[in-house]
Amino acid sequence: MSDKKKTSAITDAEWEIMRVVWTKEETTSKEVTEILNEKTEWKSTTVKTLLSRLVEKEMLGTKRNGNKFTYFPLVEERRSIEVLSEDLLRKICSKKVGKVLESIITNSTLSFSDLDQLESLLQEKRKTAVEVVPCNCIPGQCQCHHVH
Ligand SMILES: [Zn+2]
């Protein structure tokens, strides 16, 4: 619950940093800047600011090694990805979730083993499927309430 809150509050820029730290397990601002240089134009000061924000948000821990700081993750990547998908689903009407999942699958390249997993998951989901998914929105945020 507590890391749920932290993770959902991180920005896209902070996410880029987290991916490097998850990959490296322990890293420095210099290394993060060099790696992200491939896709961003961030100066080392920008990266340092983002790193210290992530420390404040308790996503990263930091240690001092002589005169340089190293950073390491305090939240698992796997858990953060789960939070990301929970956040996405929370933003849309529950009636539209099926369509969203459809478009995620349509737009993804999947392996045979992914498909096997999905197929058995769908078989399993049949056991608890409902006739009509109830809407979870407040009136005025989706069309469901106008249905007669
Ligand atoms: Zn709705």
Boltz pocket constraint, residues with backbone or C-beta under 6 A from the ligand:
constraints:
  - pocket:
      binder: B
      contacts: [[A, 93], [A, 94], [A, 95], [A, 135], [A, 136], [A, 137], [A, 141], [A, 142], [A, 143], [A, 144]]
      max_distance: 6.0
